[in-house]
Amino acid sequence: MSSISLTDLQFISRETLSSKFIDNQGLPANTAVVDVRDSDHIGGHIRGSTWVPSSQLDYKTPELVRELKDKEVVVFHCALSQQRGPSAALRYLREKERLDGLTQLESKGEVKEEGTVAGEADGEEGQDKKEGEAKGKQRVYVLKGGFTEWQEKYGEDKTLTEGYQKDIWEFGY
């Protein structure tokens, strides 16, 4: 059972995320933005974001963890970032924790066939984990206010938002 909970999630403001674009003339190579909106994805999206509908997260999360393993920052969002965005970030962090645990056990030769663990992990695991965190642990955020808040300020900015359709958003979400 994972020790990661909703209270562990960190939020990033639209201003902080947009400054990453401005400083790097686009989405930085070390950053990923994951849009988990479903059919409400129409009407625009953050430039360079990856669309993974929340309805597909059950089977896409392990693949997403592997694809984004080299990113320093991963930002999740939905329309309001109240339910689907935080839920996706939590699911991602828990799957990352699970896969990282298996990788550590494999490197110690403690994994038997088909992912079963041989014995309990020893006290070194805690030390390895601390060292990994010190070396630059991936930071996972939820975009505060989601795409709704993003588009209010940056919807018409083509350097930050793609496919924006003002008429869809002009009366709010």
Helices and strands as residue ranges (DSSP letters): G 6-8, E 10-12, H 14-24, E 31-35, G 39-41, E 45-46, E 50-51, G 54-56, H 57-67, E 73-77, H 84-107, G 113-115, H 124-134, E 139-143, H 146-154, E 161-162, H 166-169
